[in-house]
Amino acid sequence: MTISAAETGAPVGVFDSGLGGLSVLRELVRKLPGQKFIYVADSGHCPYGGKSQDEIIARAVAITDFLIARGAKLIVVACNTATIAAVEYLRANYSLNFVGMEPAVKPAVALTQSGIVGVLATGAALAGEKLLRLIDRHAGNVRVITQPCSGLVEQIERGELTTAATRELLARYTQPLLDAGADVLVLGCTHYPFLREQIAEIAGPKVQLIDTGEAVARRAAQLIAERTSSAEPQSAAAIEWFSSGSPVQMQRVGAQLWGESFTVSALPV
């Protein structure tokens, strides 16, 4: 079934617990030039890592309702923790298509030469059954070691990408995986690609780092193409920005992460 003419120009909604989803939005913009986007940073409730599943579902529902009210034709849950906690609920209760995040366990297993893969993620993501099922399905004879990374999301939300405190946290979380022999590290939170350079310095050139931003963008593009009868006009991507936290803070840190400045509105929920 193709989408209507009105829906063809409708935006794609993207949300995260904070600014980590910008790493996914960047891939979406590359895959879908000319597309309109609405990005919601739920920074007023960040991080999701310490919240219960019910709390995360409540936030996901509130943001989904907001995006649908603004005409979103597809929603990308650009947050691993929110995907694990809430995406099945969203798919069961809304007719819209949702694209979620899935830690790159399968490609990591295919890449490893040592037979050991490390997964860096939030505590909530690692505690979810969805990730455990993913590992059980794809690990085979490969040993998959998971590492909760408390505090990293907060460092990125403050824009502290290169501070000594951030590097200390990265070394604390990464070194045990390296000592165990991991030669592939999965960045299992959308915030972590913004620390890729620092992690690579600690891990060294023989360790591969992978995330799923590009795969998510491909899936979103596929879903849109399947329901669109003709190509949408190609132009610069138009993005509306919202935050449930401080718009000023998002503008400051967001410009650092995104590479250019933008104007943020307060999320009216």
BAKE-363479 format. One line per field, with one value per atom (N, C-alpha, C): residue in one letter; atom name; z, x, y. Coordinates in steps of 0.1 Angstrom, whole numbers, plus 5000, padded with zeros to 4 digits. Atoms other than C-alpha are relative to their C-alpha. Example, Ala and Ser with C-alpha at 12.3 -4.5 7.8 and 13.67 -1.06 7.14 Angstrom:
<atoms>
rest c(a a a s s s)
atom c(N CA C N CA C)
zz c(5000 5078 5000 5000 5071 5008)
xx c(5009 5123 5009 4991 5137 4992)
yy c(4988 4955 5012 4989 4989 5011)
</atoms>
This chain:
<atoms>
rest c(m m m t t t i i i s s s a a a a a a e e e t t t g g g a a a p p p v v v g g g v v v f f f d d d s s s g g g l l l g g g g g g l l l s s s v v v l l l r r r e e e l l l v v v r r r k k k l l l p p p g g g q q q k k k f f f i i i y y y v v v a a a d d d s s s g g g h h h c c c p p p y y y g g g g g g k k k s s s q q q d d d e e e i i i i i i a a a r r r a a a v v v a a a i i i t t t d d d f f f l l l i i i a a a r r r g g g a a a k k k l l l i i i v v v v v v a a a c c c n n n t t t a a a t t t i i i a a a a a a v v v e e e y y y l l l r r r a a a n n n y y y s s s l l l n n n f f f v v v g g g m m m e e e p p p a a a v v v k k k p p p a a a v v v a a a l l l t t t q q q s s s g g g i i i v v v g g g v v v l l l a a a t t t g g g a a a a a a l l l a a a g g g e e e k k k l l l l l l r r r l l l i i i d d d r r r h h h a a a g g g n n n v v v r r r v v v i i i t t t q q q p p p c c c s s s g g g l l l v v v e e e q q q i i i e e e r r r g g g e e e l l l t t t t t t a a a a a a t t t r r r e e e l l l l l l a a a r r r y y y t t t q q q p p p l l l l l l d d d a a a g g g a a a d d d v v v l l l v v v l l l g g g c c c t t t h h h y y y p p p f f f l l l r r r e e e q q q i i i a a a e e e i i i a a a g g g p p p k k k v v v q q q l l l i i i d d d t t t g g g e e e a a a v v v a a a r r r r r r a a a a a a q q q l l l i i i a a a e e e r r r t t t s s s s s s a a a e e e p p p q q q s s s a a a a a a a a a i i i e e e w w w f f f s s s s s s g g g s s s p p p v v v q q q m m m q q q r r r v v v g g g a a a q q q l l l w w w g g g e e e s s s f f f t t t v v v s s s a a a l l l p p p v v v)
atom c(N CA C N CA C N CA C N CA C N CA C N CA C N CA C N CA C N CA C N CA C N CA C N CA C N CA C N CA C N CA C N CA C N CA C N CA C N CA C N CA C N CA C N CA C N CA C N CA C N CA C N CA C N CA C N CA C N CA C N CA C N CA C N CA C N CA C N CA C N CA C N CA C N CA C N CA C N CA C N CA C N CA C N CA C N CA C N CA C N CA C N CA C N CA C N CA C N CA C N CA C N CA C N CA C N CA C N CA C N CA C N CA C N CA C N CA C N CA C N CA C N CA C N CA C N CA C N CA C N CA C N CA C N CA C N CA C N CA C N CA C N CA C N CA C N CA C N CA C N CA C N CA C N CA C N CA C N CA C N CA C N CA C N CA C N CA C N CA C N CA C N CA C N CA C N CA C N CA C N CA C N CA C N CA C N CA C N CA C N CA C N CA C N CA C N CA C N CA C N CA C N CA C N CA C N CA C N CA C N CA C N CA C N CA C N CA C N CA C N CA C N CA C N CA C N CA C N CA C N CA C N CA C N CA C N CA C N CA C N CA C N CA C N CA C N CA C N CA C N CA C N CA C N CA C N CA C N CA C N CA C N CA C N CA C N CA C N CA C N CA C N CA C N CA C N CA C N CA C N CA C N CA C N CA C N CA C N CA C N CA C N CA C N CA C N CA C N CA C N CA C N CA C N CA C N CA C N CA C N CA C N CA C N CA C N CA C N CA C N CA C N CA C N CA C N CA C N CA C N CA C N CA C N CA C N CA C N CA C N CA C N CA C N CA C N CA C N CA C N CA C N CA C N CA C N CA C N CA C N CA C N CA C N CA C N CA C N CA C N CA C N CA C N CA C N CA C N CA C N CA C N CA C N CA C N CA C N CA C N CA C N CA C N CA C N CA C N CA C N CA C N CA C N CA C N CA C N CA C N CA C N CA C N CA C N CA C N CA C N CA C N CA C N CA C N CA C N CA C N CA C N CA C N CA C N CA C N CA C N CA C N CA C N CA C N CA C N CA C N CA C N CA C N CA C N CA C N CA C N CA C N CA C N CA C N CA C N CA C N CA C N CA C N CA C N CA C N CA C N CA C N CA C N CA C N CA C N CA C N CA C N CA C N CA C N CA C N CA C N CA C N CA C N CA C N CA C N CA C N CA C N CA C N CA C N CA C N CA C N CA C N CA C N CA C N CA C N CA C N CA C N CA C N CA C N CA C N CA C)
zz c(5000 5000 5000 5000 4991 5009 4991 5013 4992 5007 5005 4996 5004 4988 5012 4988 5021 5009 4992 5039 4994 5007 5013 5006 4994 5027 5015 4985 5063 5006 4994 5087 5006 4992 5102 5014 4986 5140 5005 4995 5158 5015 4986 5196 5008 4992 5222 5014 4986 5260 5001 5000 5251 4986 5012 5224 4992 5006 5216 4986 5013 5188 4988 5011 5168 4992 5008 5158 4990 5009 5142 4990 5009 5128 4989 5010 5110 4988 5010 5092 4992 5006 5085 4989 5010 5068 4988 5012 5046 4991 5007 5036 4993 5004 5032 4997 5003 5016 4996 5003 5014 5009 4991 5041 5011 4988 5069 5013 4987 5105 5011 4987 5140 5010 4990 5166 5014 4986 5203 5009 4990 5230 5014 4987 5263 5011 4991 5282 5014 4987 5310 5008 4993 5319 4997 5004 5308 5013 5009 5314 5003 4999 5308 5008 4994 5322 5014 4986 5358 5002 4999 5350 4998 5002 5352 4986 5013 5321 4998 5001 5329 4999 5001 5333 4985 5014 5299 4990 5009 5282 5001 4999 5296 4993 5007 5282 4985 5015 5248 4995 5004 5247 4998 5000 5255 4988 5012 5228 4987 5012 5203 4997 5002 5208 4995 5005 5203 4985 5013 5171 4990 5008 5157 4998 5000 5165 4990 5010 5143 4986 5014 5114 4997 5003 5117 4993 5007 5092 5004 4995 5108 5012 4989 5141 5002 4997 5148 5015 4986 5184 5001 5002 5183 5014 4986 5218 5003 4997 5227 5012 4987 5262 4997 5003 5249 4991 5009 5221 5008 4992 5246 5009 4990 5271 4993 5004 5249 4985 5014 5211 4998 5002 5214 5004 4996 5233 4990 5010 5208 4987 5012 5179 5002 4997 5196 5002 4996 5204 4990 5011 5173 4987 5014 5136 4992 5007 5127 5000 5000 5117 5010 4991 5144 4996 5002 5137 5013 4988 5168 4998 5000 5177 5005 4996 5180 5000 4999 5193 4990 5012 5165 5004 4996 5180 4988 5011 5148 4991 5008 5127 5008 4992 5156 5001 5000 5158 4987 5013 5121 4998 5002 5124 5009 4990 5155 4995 5002 5150 5012 4988 5186 5006 4994 5193 5012 4989 5219 4996 5003 5215 5013 4989 5240 4996 5002 5243 5011 4991 5259 4999 5000 5269 5014 4987 5297 5008 4992 5326 4997 5003 5316 4987 5012 5281 5002 4997 5294 5008 4992 5318 4992 5007 5291 4993 5006 5278 4985 5014 5242 4996 5003 5243 5003 4997 5260 4989 5011 5232 4988 5012 5206 5001 4998 5221 4998 5001 5224 4986 5014 5188 4991 5010 5172 5005 4995 5195 4995 5004 5186 5009 4992 5197 5005 4997 5202 5015 4987 5238 4999 5000 5242 5014 4987 5272 5001 4999 5283 5011 4990 5302 5001 4997 5318 5002 5001 5314 5007 4992 5342 4999 5000 5338 4987 5014 5301 4994 5006 5289 5006 4994 5314 4996 5005 5303 4986 5014 5267 5000 4999 5276 5005 4995 5293 4989 5010 5262 5004 4995 5281 4994 5008 5254 5002 5000 5259 5014 4987 5296 5007 4993 5320 5006 4994 5338 4990 5010 5306 4996 5004 5296 5011 4989 5330 5000 5001 5327 4988 5012 5292 5003 4997 5304 5010 4990 5333 4994 5006 5311 4989 5012 5281 5003 4997 5296 5003 4997 5311 4988 5012 5277 4991 5007 5261 5006 4993 5288 4998 5002 5281 4986 5013 5245 4989 5010 5227 4989 5011 5193 4992 5005 5184 5012 4990 5206 4994 5004 5201 5008 4993 5209 5001 4999 5223 5006 4996 5231 4990 5011 5205 5004 4995 5227 4997 5000 5224 4988 5012 5188 5001 4999 5199 5008 4993 5220 4992 5008 5192 4999 5001 5188 5013 4987 5225 5003 4998 5227 4991 5009 5196 5005 4994 5213 5011 4989 5243 4995 5005 5223 4991 5010 5197 4986 5014 5159 4997 5003 5161 5005 4995 5178 4991 5008 5156 5009 4993 5169 4990 5009 5154 5008 4995 5159 4989 5009 5142 4993 5005 5131 4985 5014 5094 4996 5003 5095 5003 4997 5112 4989 5011 5085 4988 5012 5058 5002 4998 5074 4999 5001 5077 4986 5014 5041 4992 5007 5030 5003 4997 5049 4993 5007 5034 4985 5014 4999 4996 5002 5002 4999 5000 5008 4993 5007 4986 4985 5015 4949 4992 5008 4937 5009 4992 4949 5005 4994 4973 4994 5005 4962 5008 4994 4969 5003 4996 4989 5013 4986 5022 5010 4990 5051 5009 4991 5072 5014 4987 5109 5010 4989 5138 5013 4988 5172 5013 4987 5206 5011 4988 5241 5012 4987 5274 5011 4990 5292 4996 5004 5286 4986 5014 5250 4998 5001 5257 5001 4999 5269 4988 5012 5239 4989 5010 5216 5001 4998 5232 4997 5001 5234 4986 5012 5203 4988 5011 5181 5000 4999 5194 4994 5005 5185 4985 5013 5153 4990 5009 5139 4995 5004 5134 5010 4991 5154 4995 5003 5155 5011 4990 5173 5006 4993 5199 5007 4994 5211 5012 4988 5245 4996 5003 5242 5009 4992 5252 5005 4993 5271 5014)
xx c(5008 5000 5009 4992 5014 4994 5004 5012 4993 5007 4990 5010 4992 5003 5004 4997 5000 5011 4991 5019 5014 4987 5047 5009 4992 5059 5000 5001 5053 5014 4987 5082 5002 4996 5101 5003 4997 5101 5011 4988 5133 5000 4998 5137 5010 4990 5162 4998 5000 5167 5006 4993 5189 5006 4994 5214 5007 4993 5228 4994 5007 5202 5005 4994 5220 5009 4992 5244 4992 5009 5215 4994 5006 5199 5010 4990 5231 5000 5000 5229 4986 5013 5192 5000 4999 5199 5008 4993 5225 4992 5007 5202 4987 5013 5171 5002 4998 5182 4987 5012 5154 4988 5010 5134 4999 5002 5118 5001 4998 5127 4995 5002 5115 5009 4992 5141 4996 5003 5131 5010 4990 5157 4992 5008 5140 5010 4990 5168 4996 5006 5145 4999 5001 5143 5012 4988 5178 5008 5000 5193 4989 5010 5169 5005 4993 5194 4996 5004 5182 4985 5014 5145 4994 5007 5120 4994 5006 5104 4987 5012 5071 5002 4997 5087 5005 4995 5105 4988 5012 5072 4992 5008 5054 5006 4994 5080 4999 5001 5080 4986 5014 5042 4998 5002 5042 5007 4993 5068 4994 5007 5051 4987 5012 5018 5003 4996 5036 5004 4996 5052 4989 5012 5020 4992 5008 5002 5006 4992 5029 5001 5001 5022 5010 4989 5051 4994 5005 5047 5008 4991 5075 5007 4993 5092 5012 4988 5128 5003 4997 5134 5015 4985 5171 5006 4995 5178 5000 5000 5189 4992 5008 5174 4985 5014 5141 4995 5004 5140 4997 5002 5145 4988 5011 5120 4986 5013 5093 4996 5004 5094 4989 5010 5073 4986 5012 5047 4995 5004 5046 4995 5004 5043 4986 5013 5014 4988 5011 4995 4998 5001 5001 5001 5000 4995 5012 4988 5026 5012 4988 5059 5010 4990 5086 5013 4987 5123 5008 4993 5143 5015 4986 5179 5003 4996 5195 5015 4985 5231 5005 4995 5253 5007 4994 5259 5003 4999 5253 5012 4988 5279 5013 4988 5303 5005 4996 5302 5006 4994 5309 5014 4987 5339 5011 4989 5357 5009 4990 5389 5004 4996 5396 4989 5012 5361 4994 5005 5354 4996 5006 5331 4996 5005 5325 4989 5011 5293 5000 5001 5293 4986 5014 5258 4996 5005 5237 4995 5004 5227 4986 5014 5190 5000 5000 5198 5006 4994 5220 4991 5009 5193 4988 5012 5166 5001 5001 5155 5003 4998 5157 5015 4986 5195 5004 4996 5198 4996 5005 5177 5009 4992 5198 5014 4987 5231 4998 5002 5216 4998 5004 5204 5013 4989 5237 5014 4986 5266 5007 4994 5271 5011 4988 5306 5008 4993 5316 4996 5003 5319 4997 5004 5300 5000 4998 5310 4993 5008 5286 5006 4994 5298 4991 5008 5274 5010 4991 5288 4993 5006 5273 5007 4994 5279 5004 4995 5290 4989 5011 5256 5000 5000 5257 5012 4989 5292 4998 5003 5281 4989 5011 5249 5006 4994 5272 5010 4990 5294 5015 4986 5324 5005 4996 5337 5015 4985 5375 5006 4995 5378 5007 4993 5400 4990 5010 5369 4993 5005 5354 5009 4990 5386 5002 4998 5389 4988 5011 5354 5001 4998 5361 5011 4990 5393 4995 5005 5375 4991 5010 5348 5006 4995 5368 5012 4988 5400 4997 5004 5383 4997 5004 5369 5013 4988 5403 5009 4993 5420 4995 5006 5396 5002 4997 5406 4991 5010 5378 5007 4994 5388 4989 5011 5354 4992 5008 5335 4988 5012 5299 4996 5004 5288 4985 5014 5254 4991 5008 5241 5003 4998 5235 5009 4991 5255 5014 4986 5287 5008 4992 5296 5007 4994 5304 5013 4988 5332 5009 4993 5344 5015 4985 5378 5007 4993 5386 5000 5000 5376 5010 4990 5397 5014 4987 5427 5004 4998 5423 5001 5000 5415 5011 4989 5442 4995 5004 5441 4995 5004 5435 4986 5014 5401 4990 5010 5371 4988 5011 5343 4988 5011 5308 4987 5013 5273 4990 5010 5240 4993 5007 5232 4997 5002 5237 4989 5010 5216 4986 5013 5187 4996 5003 5189 4995 5004 5187 4986 5013 5157 4989 5010 5139 4998 5001 5146 4992 5008 5133 4985 5014 5101 4993 5006 5095 4999 5001 5103 4989 5011 5079 4987 5014 5050 4999 5000 5060 4999 5002 5048 5010 4990 5074 5010 4989 5106 4996 5002 5104 5010 4990 5120 5013 4987 5157 5004 4995 5169 5007 4994 5186 4990 5009 5171 4995 5006 5147 4998 5001 5149 4994 5005 5128 5006 4994 5144 4992 5008 5127 5008 4994 5139 4990 5008 5121 5008 4991 5151 5002 4997 5168 5003 4996 5167 5013 4987 5197 5011 4990 5217 5001 5000 5207 5006 4994 5217 5015 4986 5251 5007 4993 5260 4997 5004 5240 5009 4992 5260 5014 4987 5292 4999 5002 5279 4996 5005 5261 5009 4990 5288 4995 5005 5266 4988 5010 5242 4986 5014 5204 4992 5009 5174 4991 5008 5156 4988 5013 5120 4998 5004 5107 4990 5010 5088 4988 5012 5052 4993 5007 5045 5006)
yy c(4988 5000 5012 4988 5034 5010 4990 5064 5011 4990 5094 5012 4988 5126 5008 4992 5144 4994 5007 5117 5000 5001 5117 5011 4989 5151 5001 5000 5142 4997 5002 5141 4986 5011 5112 5004 4997 5113 4992 5007 5104 5005 4996 5103 4991 5007 5094 5006 4995 5098 5014 4988 5127 5003 4996 5137 4988 5012 5102 4997 5003 5098 5008 4992 5125 4991 5009 5097 4992 5007 5079 5010 4990 5110 5004 4997 5118 4989 5011 5084 5001 4999 5090 5011 4988 5124 4996 5004 5107 4991 5010 5079 5006 4994 5102 5015 4985 5135 5006 4993 5160 4996 5004 5142 5010 4992 5162 4991 5008 5151 5009 4994 5159 4992 5007 5151 5005 4997 5149 4994 5004 5147 5001 5000 5136 5003 4998 5152 5004 4998 5162 4988 5013 5125 4991 5008 5114 4999 5012 5089 4991 5011 5061 4988 5012 5036 4996 5004 5038 5000 5000 5039 4986 5013 5010 5000 5002 4996 5008 4992 5012 5015 4986 5046 5003 4997 5043 4999 5001 5031 5013 4988 5061 5012 4989 5085 4997 5003 5067 5003 4998 5069 5015 4986 5106 5007 4994 5114 4995 5005 5091 5008 4992 5110 5013 4986 5143 4999 5001 5131 4997 5003 5116 5013 4988 5149 5010 4992 5166 4994 5006 5143 4990 5009 5118 4987 5012 5089 4988 5011 5068 5005 4995 5069 4991 5007 5059 5001 5000 5049 4999 4999 5061 4999 5002 5048 4985 5015 5012 4997 5003 5013 5002 4998 5027 4989 5011 5001 4987 5013 4972 5001 4999 4986 5002 4995 5000 4997 5000 4993 4989 5010 4961 5005 4994 4980 5010 4990 5008 4994 5007 4984 4994 5006 4967 5009 4990 4999 5011 4990 5021 4994 5005 5015 5005 4994 5035 4990 5008 5018 5006 4996 5019 4993 5006 5013 5002 5000 5004 4997 5003 4999 4986 5014 4965 5000 5000 4962 4990 5007 4949 4987 5012 4915 4991 5009 4896 5003 4997 4915 4999 5002 4915 4986 5015 4877 4996 5003 4876 5006 4993 4899 4995 5004 4885 4989 5010 4866 4993 5006 4860 4991 5008 4845 5007 4992 4872 5014 4987 4902 5007 4992 4930 5009 4992 4949 5011 4989 4984 5005 4995 4995 5005 4995 5010 4987 5011 4988 4995 5004 4988 4992 5007 4977 4986 5014 4948 4991 5008 4937 4996 5003 4935 4986 5013 4901 5000 4999 4914 4998 5001 4917 4985 5014 4883 4990 5009 4867 5002 4997 4885 4993 5007 4871 4985 5015 4836 4996 5004 4837 5000 4998 4849 4996 5002 4842 4987 5013 4805 4997 5003 4796 5012 4988 4832 5004 4995 4845 5015 4986 4878 5005 4995 4898 5014 4988 4926 5009 4991 4957 5012 4988 4983 5012 4988 5018 5012 4990 5039 5013 4987 5076 5006 4995 5078 5009 4992 5091 5014 4987 5119 5009 4992 5129 5006 4996 5131 5011 4990 5150 5014 4988 5176 5005 4996 5178 4997 5003 5163 4988 5012 5141 4997 5003 5145 5003 4996 5153 4987 5011 5132 4991 5008 5120 4990 5009 5106 4989 5010 5089 4990 5009 5074 4990 5009 5059 4991 5009 5046 4989 5010 5029 4990 5009 5014 4990 5009 4999 4992 5007 4990 4990 5008 4975 4986 5014 4944 4992 5007 4935 4997 5002 4940 4989 5010 4920 4986 5013 4892 4995 5004 4891 5005 4995 4910 5007 4992 4922 5007 4991 4937 5005 4994 4961 5006 4995 4968 5013 4988 5004 4999 5004 4994 5011 4989 5029 5011 4991 5056 5012 4989 5081 4996 5004 5061 5002 4997 5067 5014 4987 5103 4998 5002 5087 4990 5010 5064 5003 4997 5082 4997 5003 5080 4985 5015 5043 4994 5005 5036 5002 4997 5052 4990 5010 5029 4986 5014 4998 4996 5003 5001 4996 5002 4995 4986 5014 4958 4996 5002 4962 5008 4993 4970 5005 4995 4992 5001 4999 4989 5004 4996 5004 4997 5004 5001 5012 4988 5037 4998 5001 5030 4989 5011 4997 5005 4994 5016 5009 4991 5043 4993 5008 5017 4994 5005 5001 5010 4989 5034 5004 4997 5042 4990 5011 5008 5001 4999 5012 5012 4989 5046 4997 5003 5034 4990 5010 5005 5006 4994 5028 5013 4988 5057 4997 5003 5057 5007 4993 5082 5007 4994 5098 5013 4987 5127 5010 4990 5160 5000 5000 5161 5014 4987 5191 4997 5001 5198 4995 5005 5179 5011 4990 5200 4993 5006 5192 5010 4992 5205 4993 5005 5201 5003 4998 5196 4994 5006 5189 5002 4999 5181 5006 4994 5195 5015 4986 5229 5001 4998 5240 5007 4993 5262 4990 5011 5232 4992 5008 5212 5007 4992 5240 5000 4999 5243 4986 5013 5206 4994 5005 5197 5005 4994 5221 4993 5007 5204 4986 5013 5169 5000 5000 5178 5007 4993 5201 5013 4987 5231 5004 4995 5252 4998 5001 5248 5006 4995 5262 4989 5011 5240 5006 4996 5243 4991 5008 5231 4990 5011 5198 5003 4997 5206 4988 5011 5174 4999)
</atoms>
